[in-house]
């Protein structure tokens, strides 16, 4: 008899979870579309890199809502996508008024976004953007950064993370979580 009770109880739990998710999702409203400031890497020199860069191509968007302030949202995306992988940099679009207005910022995950050998962001390209908030409202952004020029895959790649204590307006210098050596094709 116990076996027959497990399925209905599991189904009721699943329906309760779905109901809670629908209720949570409906607590947000959708604002009309808003233009995000554009061309943050216009002055970046990418000559000598293989492939074709598509300026103004923004791909792989991801957005997170601050659990400590639901009006604060950060969307991250690749800016200026390359035909053979990656982008000139990752951009964070930030709102503090629930989406009525947006500004942009970026972590130093690539040379085009201010990365240097001194700050750990000395990479030609960045890809795979991700952003999340901790429960206290600190934002964390991550990148897979790499060099495309040179033999094989350049001189490897690195997973970098940067944090923001002000809702995405400013980002810490990147911290390298892991770095892989050069590989050949």
Beta strands, then each sheet from edge to edge (+ up, - down):
strand 1: 53-65
strand 2: 73-82
strand 3: 87-95
strand 4: 103-105
strand 5: 125-133
strand 6: 139-146
strand 7: 157-164
strand 8: 175-180
sheet 1: 1+ 2- 3+ 4-
sheet 2: 5+ 6- 7+ 8-
end
